[in-house]
Amino acid sequence: MKRAALVALMSHWRRNPLQLFTLLAGLALATALWSGVQAINAEARASYDAAAATLGEGQFDQLLSRDGADIPEAVYVALRRGGWLVSPVVEGRLEGVRLVGLDPLTAPGGLGPVAITDGADVNAFLTGDGQIFAGADVAEALAGVGVPVVVADGLAPGTAITDVGVAQRLLGLDGVISRMIAAQAQPLGQRPLEEVAPGLMLRAAEQENDVGRLTDSFHLNLTAFGFLAFAVGIFIVHGAIGLAFEQRRPVVRTLRALGVPLSVVIGLMAVELAVLALVAGVIGVALGYVIAGALLPDVAATLRGLYGADVAGTLTLRASWWLSGLGIAMGGTALAATGALWGLARMPLLAQSRGATLGARWRALVLGGLSAILLGGAGVLLVWGSGLAAAFVLLGCLLIGAALGLPLVLDLALALGARGARGVLGEWFWADTRAQLPGLSLALAALLLAMAANVGVSTMVSSFRLTFTGFLDQRLASELYVMTEDAAQARALEAFVEPRVDAVLPLMMVEGVLAGVPGSVFAARDHATYRDNWRFLEAVPEVWDVLHRGAGVLINEQLSRRARLALGDGLEIAPGTVLPVIGIYGDYGNTAAQVIVTEPLFRSLWPEVYPLRFGLRIAPDKVPGLTTALIEEFALPEGQIINQGSIKAFSMEVFERTFTVTTALNVLTLAVAGFAMLMSLLTLAGLRVPQLAPVWALGLTRRGLGWIEVGRAVLLAALVAVVALPLGLALAWVLLAVVNVEAFGWRLPMYLFPVDYARLGLLALAAAVLAALWPAVQLARTPPAALLKVFSNER
Amino acid sequence: MNARVLVLVLWPGVAAAQGFAGLGGDADGFTLPERGHVFDFPSDHGPHPDFRIEWWYLTANLTGPDGTPYGLQWTLFRSALAPETGEGWTAPQVWMGHAAVTTPDQHYATERLARGGIGQAGVKAAPFEAWIDDWGMAGSDMEALTLTASGPEFRYDMRLTAEGPLVLQGEDGYSVKSAGGQASYYYSQPNYSIEGTLVLPEGEVAVTGSAWLDREWSSQPLADDQTGWDWFSLSFDSGDKLMGFRLRQVDETYYTSATWMGADGVVIPFEDGAFGAEPLAEATAAGREVPVRWRVTLPDKGLDVTVTAINPNAWMDVSIPYWEGPVTVEGSHAGRGYLEMTGYE
């Protein structure tokens, strides 16, 4: 009997293949977007873990030079002989690969995942030409450097490991090291650091700008997008399941009348859904793999550009990821079907099919109530919430609250429209549109979310781009930037360029802890470049004069927010030196704290720091000539001269890559929403024949009815667009003013882009027309006999 | 890969066929010890980079103000990857330091590793200086030395004064290690008096006592079929001293050697078979069964004593783990000394 019942139930899908397709496609798409994002995140995390395992990043304290310069090898030996258990690290890029030189004898984490399994190799690693251990992804790039390359697993992507001496030779860093890692257990009787190596600072492991923590916000962002896409997909699934169950009530009734127990019917339907979910899940995970594979190179580029974190550009299949993809498909289906199954369980044996509008208003009111609660919650979070997670919950409350409230808003708008209706046809149009709302509300909610996300994200990205380009123009005012290797070369360079340029602006920096936050102190020379170009978020009058009198410091927005420093507050920049904050500037180039002091003060506080980098002001047409002179006459390597244009281009490239993924996900979400709309209209079209037949019988042509259907879709899409715009702007505001502050420490000004919004609105209308056209054409071609049958079959 | 694994490879692990710590490896390119070699001091106090392995090995029996016995170890090993020396990271001389302090109930041990070419570790003959990181053994000559080492839990600063002459072990410093003729150059200074301060977790302790320095270098001191050794350096209340060792072979036979250093200054070497050492009791140290009570005999000198570890748990948990700790001596002769046992894996 079970078999017969199953066949009877399954016959529904055979008769409604479109519904089956909707269900499977919706679920597969939802799973695909979700698992695609998860795959990207998992790949990135695996890369961070490999990096941490290799270099002990985040686990060990580090010793760095205060001025960021390389450290003489002799300082390392002096530290060891002073009882400091430190290990040297030499780092640099070679053929586009991050080459890390380690000393396996002293490195507290050893060589990480690299295992020298064969005794014969140790000799090769430590002496002679040496050896490079590299992942398969970079081994080829290093083939020509003259050192044997051994392919090793488990290395961080884009990274190769070799002996410290080999790295020095290959990177041209003879006699110097980049930094040191300190072992966790240090011996008794260590000499004080300032006595052994006064130019170095100890950066505690927990203070480290840990890559994982920095990139968390980026991954949270991706996860939020994946979740949004999944929610939209689940709307589709929920709609399709609801419809299918509604249509199968007669079958269920018949089966039960024939003696099949309710539990068996429900069990069979649950099993059927589970099988469908499994199939859709497999398709979705496979699709997700394709999406992740397509997006990962951009994600990898973003993470490298923004945070210097190397992430593999290729995907590895992970079992956990497959399982979680299937799990989320099953879970999503269960979530979407619970209501339908519950309704079925409580259905009286002989119940009639529910009228389409029965209880719709009541339901809209309940949803409206929920919506009010969620929106209220969003307001509460906005005022009292703190932290990145709270910011994302706020976003979720805002979006879901708006989606739930949409039916009520549309119902009110349509009721308002009905008041202005003229004539019988007009009144029927408005009333019929209202009657269709419950069936369409899920698709419309999906469209609302997708459009709002689109408005919000594009506003955020475009605002960011405008701010960022302005910021680059301000900050990269010098035409040329040159780097020198040591103080002697720096002095020679200053003498060389002095007569050739309008101004030499030394770039001096020390790292330290500012108001409990790790950051850097920069020196500013008294020059018009700064006065003319810098813009402040807040500043005292004549801020540059005050600064150069040594009567205050400038801080970036990040430091101001993190340490809660306002204008006039004192800040200790060096032991015993406390100065008031006189200006706060926007800083969109990094996430760390920064302080600027006048050059003379800097030199008196840190006399040992000598500028190695310089900005040169010169008429733009003289730039090529000076570059040539620097290379040919001064013999500065070309790599140490960077012109303004190429830094800007590089920065913009990093910026664009950051948002490539966001934009791509955005477009995908919109596509899913359009699909949801199409599927809802298509399934509704079949159901609506009984409602349209009387209208046809009263004299309206089928073609006329078709046009009315199209008009209805356009009207609804337009109403959704009207709601989506303010919602999207609210979303953009939360992203700019709340999420960004939490994630990066800066707040961005919000700009509006009406043309973009209009284009999006038109796109939504076009999608609605397209979605409505097919069912409308179907309607126009419905044979009159089918319409007539409605009257004869009416139960 | 961590440093420990690397060291196991540099001093290849205890593969039975290779002998303990790979000391039975082949000697291609390295100089081999020769019978009849005449030592040249002070330059022989310094390193011999053309030999594969070399050590400066100091142990001391100490006594605190309340009579508590303590043991101290300071060791610097040199291992050459190639029989060359040079400057910079690629110089093939690698150094390993071990330092330990043993109390009746605690054993603190620590290890350092360093490259020889960058100045982080090394030895100079005159004025004498042996160092790795902040550890050092130094003096204008070998007659008076300062000694220091530190770890996360302990530290010591000592002064040593030689109370007698150097002793050449074996045949004028040519010490045979197997029936097959493997040998090393080996001399000792067993007559140091020592005083100084131990810094331990429970506080500082002023100590005095006696110390014993072993100097040994070779390129292949063990035979392929030898798996480890049990090494005794004993100082008797009579003023006599005994160095004796038993090399364990895979067929469970032993190769033994000893040197009797009489209080009268007469030094007598003994060939294989004269010296006897048999375990009387074992204890578990770091999960291994290790003999910690021995019967040691040298019938030619009427010696039949029981040697007992002061702290059975003196396990050196370093890259190449071994047991090294102070002992007491009872029986025909009373005294104290140091015991080293390797190859108990």
Contacts between the chains, C-beta under 8 A, distances in Angstrom:
chain1	res1	chain2	res2	distance
A	73	B	118	6.5
A	74	B	119	7.9
A	76	B	118	7.9
A	76	B	120	8.0
A	77	B	118	5.9
A	77	B	119	4.9
A	77	B	120	5.3
A	80	B	114	7.2
A	80	B	120	5.2
A	80	B	133	4.6
A	80	B	134	7.3
A	81	B	120	7.4
A	81	B	131	7.3
A	81	B	133	6.0
A	81	B	134	5.7
A	82	B	134	6.2
A	83	B	133	6.9
A	83	B	134	3.8
A	83	B	150	6.1
A	85	B	133	7.6
A	103	B	89	7.6
A	103	B	115	7.1
A	104	B	1	6.8
A	104	B	3	6.4
A	104	B	6	5.0
A	105	B	3	5.8
A	105	B	6	6.8
A	105	B	7	7.9
A	105	B	94	6.9
A	105	B	113	3.9
A	105	B	114	6.3
A	105	B	115	6.4
A	106	B	3	7.1
A	106	B	113	6.3
A	106	B	114	7.1
A	107	B	3	7.0
A	109	B	2	7.2
A	110	B	1	4.8
A	110	B	2	3.5
A	110	B	3	5.8
A	110	B	5	7.1
A	110	B	6	7.1
A	111	B	1	4.6
A	112	B	1	7.7
A	114	B	1	5.5
A	115	B	1	4.7
A	115	B	5	7.2
A	116	B	1	5.7
A	116	B	5	7.6
A	116	B	6	6.7
A	116	B	9	6.2
A	119	B	9	4.8
A	119	B	12	5.4
A	122	B	6	6.6
A	122	B	9	4.8
A	122	B	10	5.8
A	122	B	81	7.5
A	123	B	81	4.9
A	123	B	82	7.4
A	123	B	92	7.6
A	126	B	81	6.4
A	126	B	89	7.9
A	126	B	90	7.2
A	126	B	92	7.3
A	126	B	94	7.3
A	126	B	115	7.7
A	127	B	81	5.5
A	127	B	82	6.5
A	127	B	90	5.0
A	127	B	91	7.7
A	127	B	92	4.7
A	128	B	90	6.6
A	130	B	90	7.2
A	163	B	89	6.4
A	163	B	90	7.9
A	164	B	89	5.7
A	165	B	88	6.1
A	165	B	89	2.6
A	165	B	90	5.1
A	166	B	89	7.8
A	166	B	90	7.9
A	168	B	89	7.2
A	185	B	152	4.1
A	186	B	152	6.6
A	187	B	110	7.4
A	187	B	134	7.1
A	187	B	150	3.9
A	187	B	151	5.3
A	187	B	152	5.8
A	187	B	155	7.0
A	188	B	150	5.1
A	188	B	151	7.2
A	188	B	152	7.1
A	188	B	153	7.5
A	188	B	154	6.8
A	188	B	155	4.2
A	188	B	199	5.9
A	189	B	134	7.5
A	189	B	150	5.1
A	189	B	155	4.9
A	189	B	199	7.4
A	190	B	134	7.8
A	190	B	150	8.0
A	191	B	134	8.0
